[in-house]
Amino acid sequence: MVSARWERDEQRHMTVEELWRRFLPPGTSLLAGERGLARQVTWPIVARARAPLFERLQGGEIALLTVDGIRQVSGIAATARLMASLADLGVSAVLIVGHPPAEALQVASERGLPLLRLPDGTALPDLAGSLARAIAESQEAMHRWSRELGQQLNTLAIAGQGLSAILRKLAAAVERPVCFETVDGALQCSQPWGGHGAGEAWLEQALAASRPALREERWDDPAGDGCATLPLGEGERLVAKVDGGDGPAGFLSLL
């Protein structure tokens, strides 16, 4: 059994680009921060009419505001500082009515913070409400997808389809290469996806280098969730403990 946290983490949440293409008003344009369009979205939040413009940001939000609102509360010169602050707090994107100054565009571009200009006259509270509904519906759909995926994987396992078939199904579902290691860290099976994923020789070397970190994890901690993010070459991997009868049967990694 793979831990619930791993299942949640690998659900395909709505991205900024998907939100833009499907749910933002016609005429919305990207001003800066294109490389952040793949960021995941958690919730919309509208700027207040007083300082601070935003409170209790937790990361992943879509911030909605107007150039006039910034001017009235902080002065237009503060726009660039606001973009930097929102980026530092992990905001996924900024939706703005009006054209921000060039300094703000530069900050958004440097930080990879998508800055999208909404059509003039957009009612931000109404838009935030529609985005909240769209995000909630998307999250519910992802929960259903996750449950269905688990059922399909269990069906393959019960039918004795073998580890390779299970990994092929999983790689296609999460759109990432996957691999399975035995409890002592030996690579048993790997599955590329969409042309991504290195050869097994490289993967075995990278896994061997990552093995000390794998062994240092407290997999038997009852308070743990059976997941860890570990280094892999120049990147990292998400590892989930796969439970056996009397302990871990192995480790499943998304690369």
N, C-alpha and C positions, 0 to 999 in steps of 0.2 A: 504494500500500500504506500503510495506517495503522499507526502504531507499536504494538508489543505492549503498552507501558505504558498507552496510551490504552484499549486493549481490556480490560486488567485493571481499570483504574480504574472503567470503566463497567459492570462486572458488578454485578448487583443482589444484593449481599450481604445476609445475614440481618440484620434489624433487632431492636432490643430488643423492640419490640411483637410481632413475629412469634415471637420466642423465648418470650415470655410466653404468648401465646395458644396456641401449639402444644406447648410442651415443659416448661413449669413445672407443678408439682403443682397439682391442683384446690384452690381456696381461697387461692391466692396473690393478694395485693391490692397495688395501687399506693398508696403512702403520699404520695409527692411526686415532682416532677420530670417531670410529664407531657409537657412540651414537648421532652424529650430522647428520647422513645420511637422516633423515626426514626433514631437513631444506629445505626451498623453495629457488628456484634459480631465480635470476632476469636477470643477464647478465654476459658474460665472459669478462675478462679484462687481457691483456697481460702485463707483467712487462716491464718497460722501460730499456734502456741500461745505465741509469744514475740515480743518487739519486734525489729525492726519487723514488723508484721503482714503486710505485703506487700513483696516485693523484685522488682527488675528489671521494673517495669511499663513497657510500651512504648506504651500507648494502645489503646483499643478493647476492653479486657478486661471481663468480667463478674466482679465481686468478690463472693465468697460469705463470709459471716461471721455470727457470732451476737452478740447483745447481751451474753450472759454472757462470751464470749471477750474482747470489748472491755473489760468490767469487770475481768476478771482480769489483763489485760496492761497496760492504760493507765488504767483508771478510767472510769466511765461518762461523766464530764464531758468526756472527750477525744473523744466520738463526733462532735460537730460539727466539731472540728478535723480529724478523720479524713475526714469527708465533703468538706471543703474541699480537703484534700490529694489525695484521689482524683480530684476534679473537675479540679484543676490538672494532674494527670498524664494526663488524657485517658481515664480509665476510662469505659466506656459506660454502666454501670449497676451498682447494688449490690443484691444479694439478701441479706436478713437474716432470721434467726430471732429472734423477740422484738420488743418494741416499743421503738424508739429514742426518746430524749428529744426534746422539742419543738424545741430548738435545732438538732438534727441535721436535722429535717424542714424547718426554715426554710432552712438552708444548701442542702440538696438542691433545694428549690423555687427559690431564688434562682439557683442555678447550672444549673438545668435538668438535674440529674443524677437519672435515674429511680431511685427507692428503693422496692423491692418487698419486702413482708413475706411470707416463706414460712410454711407451716403449722408449728406447733410440732412438734418431733420430727423434722423433716426431716434426713436424713443427708446432710450437705454433700458428703463425698467421693463418695458414690454419685451424687448429683445432678450434680456436676461431671463425672463420667465420662460420664453420659448426654448432657449438654449438649455435651461435646467431640465425641462421636460424631455428634450432630445437626449441629453446625457443620461438621465435616469432610465429612459427606455433602452438606451444602448447598453447600460450596465446590466439591466435585467436580461437582455438578450445574450450577453456574454456569460452570465450565470447559467442560463439554459444550455448554451454551447458547451460550457465546461462540464456540466453534468452528463450531457450526451456523449462527449468525448470519453469521459471516464467509463461510461457504460459500454462504449464500443471497444475500448482497450480491454475491459474485463471479458467481453465476449470473445475477443481474439485469444486471450490467455486461456479461457476455459476450453475453447475449441482446439487448443494445442497448436496454434498457428506458429508459435516460436517467437523468439526475441526479435529477429529481423523484421518480421511482419508488424510487430507492435511498434518498433522504432520507426518504421516507414510511415505508419499511420500517425504517430506522434509528431514526426518532423513536418509532415504535410499540414497538420492541424495548427502547430505553433509557428510554422514558417521559419524554422531555425534548425541547423544541424544538431543532432543529439548523439549521445553515446552512453554505453552502460559499462561500468567497471565492477569487477568482483569485489568482495569485501576486503581483499588484500591489495586492491588497487590495480589489478591487471585489466587491461582493456579487453572486453569480451566481444563487443559489437559496436559499430558506429554507423550512422546514417546521415549522408549529406542532404542538403535541400537546395533546390533551385540553382545549382552551380556553386553554392557556397559550401565551405568545409574543406579542410586540408586532407592530404593523403594520410593513411594510417601510420606511416613511419614518422611523420612530423607529429601527429597527434599523440602517439605513444611516448615520444620524447618529451612533449609538453606536459603530458599527464604525469610522467615520472618526475619532472621538476616540480609539479604541483602536489605531489603525493605527501610530502611532509606537512603541508598545510591541511591536507585532507585528514591526516592522522591526528593532528592537533585539535581538530574539532571535537567537542564533547557530544558525540552522537547519542550517548546513552543518558544524557541529562533529561529527566522527566519534564523539566520546565521548558525545554527547547522545542522547536517546531520542526526539527529534522531537515532544515535547509541551511545552506551557506553559500556565500559568494566568494569564490576562490580565484586566485590568479591563474591565467593560462596563457603562456607565451607573453606577448605584449598586451593582451587583453584580459578578460576574466570569463568565468563560467558560473552559472547557477547550478548548484548541486543539491539533489534531494536524496535522502536516505530511502531505500526501498526495503520495507520490513519483511523479514522471513518469519519462520515459526518461533525461534528462540533468540532472535536478534536480527541485525541488518543482513539482508541477502545480497546487497550490493549498493551501488550508487548510480543514479541517473543524472546526466549533465546536459544542460542546454548551452551550446557554444556560441 
